[in-house]
Amino acid sequence: MTVVEQRWAVIGLVINAFIWGVSWWPLRELQTAGFHPLWSTLLVFVPALLFAGMWYRAAWRGVLFSSGLWALALAAGATNVGFNWAVTTGDVIRVVLLFYTMPAWAIPLAWWLLGERPSTAALLRLVLAFIGVWLVLWEPGTGWPVPKDLADILALGSGFLFALNNVLLRRTHQHTGGERVLAMFLGGVVLNALVAGGGLALGLLALPEPNFMASPNWPLVAAGLSASLVVGNLALQFGASRLRSATTSIIMLSELLFASVSSMVLGAAVFQTRIGLGAAFIVAAAVMAALERAPNTAAKHHTNAA
């Protein structure tokens, strides 16, 4: 690989991290326009799925007839349900940090599904990550640190599901990259449709009522986010296939930076010293996880596909 190609690979990963780091803003714009996060995700993911389905036409048969890829699709879809809902309604920095506990959840999941007994370093990562979670969740004077609202619960849950998504990516290594990408986009559509449909049937969710007065440009926002997800996925595929997995994983942590800076500038989050300290523990665990991975294994990011 040439130096120029390597630089473009890094740029591709940064582009993907930037798209996901600022994705909270268009999702909130769509909420202002009258779309619950579940409807927003469908609005954005359906066009992306159609594009991916045409781009990876040969992958459909493998996806539809593989139980392993359907498991991957459901894990990726559930990740998106939780993350997009949480980042739309909660404090962006808290949500993204709790989501990035993925390296901690991956340890027991890999032990259970892949038979990988955790090393001493892995157990240390687990401790670091949960110290970080404790600091993020702890509110002085309120007792034990527990999730304070639905956004916290969804963020933690989607971090767990992201870890499951990544473990299943490794378990389905015999499938092509196109099949796995298509499965993750398909899961984003199917799971959001099922949850939204269930909420609608139970009277817990209303049909979207687009409000052009509150957000007159919402169709452009939705189209822009959908196109950005496709661009981000292609950029991820280009970068992750050319760089070591450790390099890929560490670069993707820049999503935390993009999310934190953009949310503070736009008033969607408030920085606190305690949160910053928790972030340091969580990022340290993620970096340790990245450096421990095999050098030739391509890393995959959430579709958030995944």
Summary of the structure (lengths in Angstrom):
residues: 306
radius of gyration: 18.6
end to end distance: 26.5
largest distance: 57.1
contacts: 1093
relative contact order: 0.22
helix: 74%
strand: 0%
